[in-house]
Amino acid sequence: MLAVTSRGYLSKLYTGLVSDSLATAYNEANAAIPSQDQLGNDETSFKNNGKRNWVWCISSALLTVFHIATRRSRKVLEELVGEDLEGYLNELRLLFSQLLLRSELRY
């Protein structure tokens, strides 16, 4: 017998399972963020049941961490990066804009 299952049901069924299985690796990567020499960050919004959420991405040469938050504020970034950041933090859109500007200035 073939059972038809919706994507929403499958998503709810496996979200907890996947989250639980990745928790240790996520926590280790998150704890390593402040010790990175250079970090890039960006965020983008999406709607979930009509409510706006944000996916934050923090990346370095060694790791990438994605974080979902209900707000887009400096506080979220500070929570992710921590107070003890030892390196540099680049905002990816600003960095991309600077690279485009430099490229245009050369030609």
N, C-alpha and C positions, 0 to 999 in steps of 0.2 A: 504494500500500500504506500502510495506517495503522499506525503504531507506537504501542504503548501504553507510556508512560513513567511511572514513579512520581514523586510529588512529592519524595521523598527524593533520588532520582537527579538531578532538575532542580535541587534546592537545592544539592547538592554541585557540580554542573556550573557553576552561575552564581555561587556565593558568591565564589570567587576573582576572577572577571571583574568583578563589581560592586565588590568591595572594592578591587581595583586601580584601577578607573576613578574611585573617590571618594577615593583616598588623599591627593591633593594638597589638595583642598578640606577634608577632615577635618583634616589637619595644620595648615592655615592657621587654621581655626576653633579648634582646640585651642590653638594658640599665642596666640590673641587672648583667651582666657579670663581670664588674670590682669589684663588692662588694663581690664576692664569695671567700670563704677561699681557695679552691683548684679547679683548672680547668685542664681538659685534652683536648688536641687538636690533631687533625689529619687532613690530607687532602689527596685527591685522585683525579686523573685526569680522564677526559672523553672527547670524541670528540663530538662536535655538528656542523654539516655541515662541517666536516673536520678541524675545529679549536679546539685547545686544551683549555679546561676550567678546573677549579678546584672546587671541593666541599670541603669546610672547615667544620669541625665539632668541636664545642667548647662545652664541657659538664662539669657539676658539679653534685653534689648530688641532686640538685633541678631543673636543667634545661638542655636542649640540644638545641643548635642553629646550624642550617645548613645555610651555606652561599655559593653562587656560585660566583666565580670570574674568570676573564680572565687571571689572573696571579697567580703564586705561589711565593710569596716573603714575606719577613719579614714585609714589609709595610702592607700587607693585615692582617696579624696576629695582628700587632699593632693597626690597625683600629678596629678590632673586640674586642680585649682585652682592649684597651684604655690605656692611660698614667697613669691612677690612679688605676691600679690593686693592690688590697690590699693583695692578697693571693699568692699562688704558682701556677705555670703553668708547667704541665707535658706534654711532647710530647709523645703521646701514643706508637709509634714504639720504641722509646728509652726506655720507661718504660717497655714495653713488653720484649725487649732484656735484660734489667737488671734483670727482674724477671726470665727469662730463665737461665741466667748466674748464678744467686743465686741458682736456683734449681739444676743446674748441679754441683755446688760447694758443695752442701750438701751431695751428694751421692757418 
